Amino acid sequence: MAWIDYLPSDAIPEDQRVDDPDNIIQVHGVNAPVMKQHFELYAQLMRRPGPLTLVQREMVAVVVSSMNGCHY
């Protein structure tokens, strides 16, 4: 798996920061507008009403991450 550096929150323009400290989101800090768009997509996929509960969605994410060898 590739290693991608990420910027600390204080190095990201304040208007483009997101309220989520997870590395998977912050890795996009090198391109803050993309980070904000990715977070908004993530929030829509994970938090809006749908056939799966939040716990089920998180379980799917954990399984996929594990299969991909992700460390997060």
N, CA, C and O atoms as a GROMACS GRO file, in nm:
protein
  288
    1MET      N    1   0.083  -0.118   0.000
    1MET     CA    2   0.000   0.000   0.000
    1MET      C    3   0.088   0.124   0.000
    1MET      O    4   0.191   0.129   0.066
    2ALA      N    5   0.046   0.223  -0.073
    2ALA     CA    6   0.122   0.348  -0.082
    2ALA      C    7   0.110   0.427   0.047
    2ALA      O    8   0.011   0.415   0.119
    3TRP      N    9   0.211   0.506   0.075
    3TRP     CA   10   0.209   0.594   0.191
    3TRP      C   11   0.191   0.735   0.140
    3TRP      O   12   0.266   0.781   0.054
    4ILE      N   13   0.093   0.804   0.192
    4ILE     CA   14   0.066   0.940   0.149
    4ILE      C   15   0.073   1.029   0.272
    4ILE      O   16   0.002   1.006   0.370
    5ASP      N   17   0.157   1.130   0.268
    5ASP     CA   18   0.164   1.225   0.378
    5ASP      C   19   0.037   1.309   0.383
    5ASP      O   20  -0.031   1.327   0.282
    6TYR      N   21   0.007   1.358   0.500
    6TYR     CA   22  -0.106   1.449   0.512
    6TYR      C   23  -0.065   1.569   0.596
    6TYR      O   24   0.027   1.562   0.678
    7LEU      N   25  -0.136   1.678   0.574
    7LEU     CA   26  -0.105   1.802   0.644
    7LEU      C   27  -0.176   1.805   0.778
    7LEU      O   28  -0.288   1.754   0.790
    8PRO      N   29  -0.114   1.864   0.879
    8PRO     CA   30  -0.187   1.885   1.004
    8PRO      C   31  -0.299   1.987   0.980
    8PRO      O   32  -0.290   2.071   0.890
    9SER      N   33  -0.404   1.978   1.059
    9SER     CA   34  -0.521   2.065   1.038
    9SER      C   35  -0.486   2.213   1.032
    9SER      O   36  -0.544   2.288   0.953
   10ASP      N   37  -0.391   2.256   1.115
   10ASP     CA   38  -0.359   2.400   1.116
   10ASP      C   39  -0.286   2.447   0.991
   10ASP      O   40  -0.269   2.567   0.971
   11ALA      N   41  -0.243   2.355   0.906
   11ALA     CA   42  -0.178   2.391   0.779
   11ALA      C   43  -0.278   2.398   0.663
   11ALA      O   44  -0.243   2.434   0.551
   12ILE      N   45  -0.403   2.364   0.692
   12ILE     CA   46  -0.508   2.367   0.591
   12ILE      C   47  -0.587   2.496   0.609
   12ILE      O   48  -0.619   2.532   0.722
   13PRO      N   49  -0.618   2.567   0.499
   13PRO     CA   50  -0.696   2.690   0.512
   13PRO      C   51  -0.822   2.667   0.595
   13PRO      O   52  -0.893   2.568   0.574
   14GLU      N   53  -0.850   2.757   0.686
   14GLU     CA   54  -0.959   2.738   0.782
   14GLU      C   55  -1.093   2.712   0.714
   14GLU      O   56  -1.171   2.629   0.762
   15ASP      N   57  -1.122   2.779   0.603
   15ASP     CA   58  -1.251   2.762   0.537
   15ASP      C   59  -1.262   2.629   0.463
   15ASP      O   60  -1.369   2.595   0.413
   16GLN      N   61  -1.152   2.553   0.456
   16GLN     CA   62  -1.155   2.425   0.386
   16GLN      C   63  -1.131   2.306   0.480
   16GLN      O   64  -1.120   2.193   0.434
   17ARG      N   65  -1.122   2.332   0.609
   17ARG     CA   66  -1.105   2.224   0.706
   17ARG      C   67  -1.236   2.148   0.724
   17ARG      O   68  -1.345   2.200   0.701
   18VAL      N   69  -1.222   2.024   0.765
   18VAL     CA   70  -1.340   1.943   0.796
   18VAL      C   71  -1.330   1.899   0.941
   18VAL      O   72  -1.221   1.889   0.998
   19ASP      N   73  -1.444   1.873   1.000
   19ASP     CA   74  -1.449   1.834   1.141
   19ASP      C   75  -1.439   1.682   1.153
   19ASP      O   76  -1.532   1.616   1.200
   20ASP      N   77  -1.326   1.629   1.110
   20ASP     CA   78  -1.304   1.485   1.117
   20ASP      C   79  -1.154   1.460   1.116
   20ASP      O   80  -1.088   1.485   1.014
   21PRO      N   81  -1.099   1.411   1.226
   21PRO     CA   82  -0.954   1.394   1.235
   21PRO      C   83  -0.901   1.265   1.173
   21PRO      O   84  -0.781   1.240   1.179
   22ASP      N   85  -0.988   1.182   1.114
   22ASP     CA   86  -0.942   1.055   1.060
   22ASP      C   87  -0.840   1.074   0.949
   22ASP      O   88  -0.854   1.162   0.865
   23ASN      N   89  -0.738   0.992   0.949
   23ASN     CA   90  -0.633   1.002   0.848
   23ASN      C   91  -0.688   0.986   0.707
   23ASN      O   92  -0.638   1.050   0.614
   24ILE      N   93  -0.788   0.902   0.688
   24ILE     CA   94  -0.841   0.880   0.554
   24ILE      C   95  -0.899   1.009   0.496
   24ILE      O   96  -0.897   1.028   0.375
   25ILE      N   97  -0.949   1.096   0.580
   25ILE     CA   98  -0.999   1.225   0.534
   25ILE      C   99  -0.884   1.324   0.523
   25ILE      O  100  -0.870   1.393   0.422
   26GLN      N  101  -0.801   1.332   0.626
   26GLN     CA  102  -0.694   1.431   0.631
   26GLN      C  103  -0.588   1.410   0.525
   26GLN      O  104  -0.516   1.503   0.491
   27VAL      N  105  -0.577   1.288   0.471
   27VAL     CA  106  -0.477   1.263   0.368
   27VAL      C  107  -0.499   1.354   0.247
   27VAL      O  108  -0.407   1.383   0.171
   28HIS      N  109  -0.623   1.400   0.230
   28HIS     CA  110  -0.653   1.490   0.119
   28HIS      C  111  -0.616   1.634   0.149
   28HIS      O  112  -0.638   1.721   0.065
   29GLY      N  113  -0.562   1.661   0.265
   29GLY     CA  114  -0.527   1.798   0.304
   29GLY      C  115  -0.429   1.864   0.211
   29GLY      O  116  -0.424   1.987   0.204
   30VAL      N  117  -0.350   1.785   0.139
   30VAL     CA  118  -0.257   1.844   0.043
   30VAL      C  119  -0.332   1.913  -0.071
   30VAL      O  120  -0.277   1.998  -0.141
   31ASN      N  121  -0.460   1.877  -0.088
   31ASN     CA  122  -0.548   1.943  -0.183
   31ASN      C  123  -0.679   1.967  -0.110
   31ASN      O  124  -0.776   1.893  -0.128
   32ALA      N  125  -0.682   2.071  -0.028
   32ALA     CA  126  -0.792   2.095   0.065
   32ALA      C  127  -0.931   2.097   0.000
   32ALA      O  128  -1.025   2.043   0.059
   33PRO      N  129  -0.950   2.157  -0.118
   33PRO     CA  130  -1.084   2.153  -0.178
   33PRO      C  131  -1.130   2.010  -0.203
   33PRO      O  132  -1.248   1.979  -0.187
   34VAL      N  133  -1.039   1.924  -0.244
   34VAL     CA  134  -1.074   1.783  -0.266
   34VAL      C  135  -1.107   1.715  -0.133
   34VAL      O  136  -1.199   1.635  -0.126
   35MET      N  137  -1.031   1.748  -0.028
   35MET     CA  138  -1.057   1.692   0.103
   35MET      C  139  -1.200   1.725   0.147
   35MET      O  140  -1.272   1.638   0.195
   36LYS      N  141  -1.239   1.849   0.130
   36LYS     CA  142  -1.373   1.890   0.171
   36LYS      C  143  -1.480   1.817   0.089
   36LYS      O  144  -1.581   1.774   0.144
   37GLN      N  145  -1.458   1.802  -0.040
   37GLN     CA  146  -1.553   1.730  -0.124
   37GLN      C  147  -1.560   1.582  -0.086
   37GLN      O  148  -1.668   1.524  -0.082
   38HIS      N  149  -1.445   1.522  -0.056
   38HIS     CA  150  -1.442   1.382  -0.016
   38HIS      C  151  -1.516   1.363   0.115
   38HIS      O  152  -1.592   1.267   0.131
   39PHE      N  153  -1.495   1.454   0.210
   39PHE     CA  154  -1.564   1.444   0.337
   39PHE      C  155  -1.715   1.457   0.319
   39PHE      O  156  -1.791   1.383   0.381
   40GLU      N  157  -1.759   1.549   0.234
   40GLU     CA  158  -1.902   1.567   0.211
   40GLU      C  159  -1.963   1.442   0.146
   40GLU      O  160  -2.074   1.403   0.181
   41LEU      N  161  -1.891   1.380   0.053
   41LEU     CA  162  -1.937   1.255  -0.007
   41LEU      C  163  -1.944   1.145   0.099
   41LEU      O  164  -2.044   1.073   0.108
   42TYR      N  165  -1.839   1.134   0.179
   42TYR     CA  166  -1.836   1.035   0.287
   42TYR      C  167  -1.956   1.055   0.382
   42TYR      O  168  -2.023   0.959   0.418
   43ALA      N  169  -1.981   1.179   0.420
   43ALA     CA  170  -2.091   1.207   0.511
   43ALA      C  171  -2.224   1.166   0.450
   43ALA      O  172  -2.310   1.110   0.519
   44GLN      N  173  -2.243   1.194   0.322
   44GLN     CA  174  -2.367   1.154   0.255
   44GLN      C  175  -2.382   1.002   0.251
   44GLN      O  176  -2.490   0.949   0.278
   45LEU      N  177  -2.275   0.933   0.219
   45LEU     CA  178  -2.281   0.787   0.209
   45LEU      C  179  -2.301   0.719   0.344
   45LEU      O  180  -2.373   0.620   0.354
   46MET      N  181  -2.237   0.772   0.446
   46MET     CA  182  -2.238   0.706   0.576
   46MET      C  183  -2.351   0.752   0.668
   46MET      O  184  -2.393   0.676   0.755
   47ARG      N  185  -2.399   0.871   0.653
   47ARG     CA  186  -2.490   0.927   0.753
   47ARG      C  187  -2.633   0.949   0.708
   47ARG      O  188  -2.722   0.966   0.792
   48ARG      N  189  -2.658   0.950   0.579
   48ARG     CA  190  -2.796   0.974   0.536
   48ARG      C  191  -2.879   0.847   0.556
   48ARG      O  192  -2.823   0.738   0.566
   49PRO      N  193  -3.010   0.860   0.560
   49PRO     CA  194  -3.096   0.742   0.575
   49PRO      C  195  -3.077   0.646   0.458
   49PRO      O  196  -3.056   0.688   0.345
   50GLY      N  197  -3.085   0.518   0.487
   50GLY     CA  198  -3.072   0.417   0.384
   50GLY      C  199  -3.101   0.280   0.440
   50GLY      O  200  -3.136   0.267   0.557
   51PRO      N  201  -3.086   0.176   0.357
   51PRO     CA  202  -3.120   0.041   0.401
   51PRO      C  203  -3.023  -0.019   0.503
   51PRO      O  204  -3.058  -0.114   0.572
   52LEU      N  205  -2.903   0.035   0.512
   52LEU     CA  206  -2.805  -0.015   0.608
   52LEU      C  207  -2.791   0.080   0.725
   52LEU      O  208  -2.799   0.202   0.708
   53THR      N  209  -2.771   0.024   0.844
   53THR     CA  210  -2.746   0.108   0.960
   53THR      C  211  -2.603   0.162   0.952
   53THR      O  212  -2.523   0.114   0.872
   54LEU      N  213  -2.573   0.260   1.036
   54LEU     CA  214  -2.437   0.314   1.040
   54LEU      C  215  -2.338   0.204   1.078
   54LEU      O  216  -2.229   0.197   1.022
   55VAL      N  217  -2.375   0.120   1.173
   55VAL     CA  218  -2.288   0.010   1.215
   55VAL      C  219  -2.261  -0.085   1.097
   55VAL      O  220  -2.147  -0.127   1.077
   56GLN      N  221  -2.363  -0.118   1.022
   56GLN     CA  222  -2.344  -0.205   0.905
   56GLN      C  223  -2.254  -0.139   0.801
   56GLN      O  224  -2.170  -0.205   0.741
   57ARG      N  225  -2.271  -0.011   0.779
   57ARG     CA  226  -2.187   0.061   0.682
   57ARG      C  227  -2.041   0.062   0.728
   57ARG      O  228  -1.950   0.043   0.648
   58GLU      N  229  -2.021   0.084   0.858
   58GLU     CA  230  -1.884   0.082   0.912
   58GLU      C  231  -1.824  -0.058   0.899
   58GLU      O  232  -1.705  -0.071   0.871
   59MET      N  233  -1.905  -0.162   0.920
   59MET     CA  234  -1.854  -0.299   0.906
   59MET      C  235  -1.810  -0.326   0.762
   59MET      O  236  -1.706  -0.388   0.740
   60VAL      N  237  -1.888  -0.280   0.666
   60VAL     CA  238  -1.849  -0.296   0.525
   60VAL      C  239  -1.717  -0.223   0.500
   60VAL      O  240  -1.629  -0.277   0.433
   61ALA      N  241  -1.703  -0.103   0.552
   61ALA     CA  242  -1.580  -0.026   0.534
   61ALA      C  243  -1.460  -0.097   0.596
   61ALA      O  244  -1.352  -0.100   0.538
   62VAL      N  245  -1.478  -0.155   0.715
   62VAL     CA  246  -1.369  -0.227   0.781
   62VAL      C  247  -1.328  -0.349   0.700
   62VAL      O  248  -1.208  -0.375   0.684
   63VAL      N  249  -1.424  -0.424   0.651
   63VAL     CA  250  -1.392  -0.544   0.572
   63VAL      C  251  -1.318  -0.505   0.444
   63VAL      O  252  -1.217  -0.567   0.410
   64VAL      N  253  -1.367  -0.405   0.374
   64VAL     CA  254  -1.302  -0.362   0.250
   64VAL      C  255  -1.161  -0.311   0.279
   64VAL      O  256  -1.067  -0.343   0.206
   65SER      N  257  -1.145  -0.232   0.384
   65SER     CA  258  -1.014  -0.181   0.420
   65SER      C  259  -0.918  -0.295   0.453
   65SER      O  260  -0.802  -0.294   0.412
   66SER      N  261  -0.968  -0.393   0.526
   66SER     CA  262  -0.885  -0.509   0.560
   66SER      C  263  -0.844  -0.586   0.436
   66SER      O  264  -0.728  -0.624   0.421
   67MET      N  265  -0.938  -0.607   0.346
   67MET     CA  266  -0.907  -0.680   0.222
   67MET      C  267  -0.805  -0.605   0.137
   67MET      O  268  -0.726  -0.666   0.065
   68ASN      N  269  -0.808  -0.471   0.146
   68ASN     CA  270  -0.712  -0.388   0.070
   68ASN      C  271  -0.581  -0.368   0.142
   68ASN      O  272  -0.491  -0.304   0.089
   69GLY      N  273  -0.569  -0.422   0.264
   69GLY     CA  274  -0.445  -0.409   0.339
   69GLY      C  275  -0.422  -0.270   0.396
   69GLY      O  276  -0.308  -0.231   0.422
   70CYS      N  277  -0.531  -0.194   0.416
   70CYS     CA  278  -0.519  -0.059   0.470
   70CYS      C  279  -0.486  -0.064   0.619
   70CYS      O  280  -0.537  -0.151   0.690
   71HIS      N  281  -0.403   0.026   0.666
   71HIS     CA  282  -0.366   0.027   0.806
   71HIS      C  283  -0.463   0.106   0.892
   71HIS      O  284  -0.454   0.100   1.014
   72TYR      N  285  -0.554   0.176   0.834
   72TYR     CA  286  -0.650   0.253   0.913
   72TYR      C  287  -0.772   0.168   0.935
   72TYR      O  288  -0.867   0.212   0.999
   0.00000   0.00000   0.00000
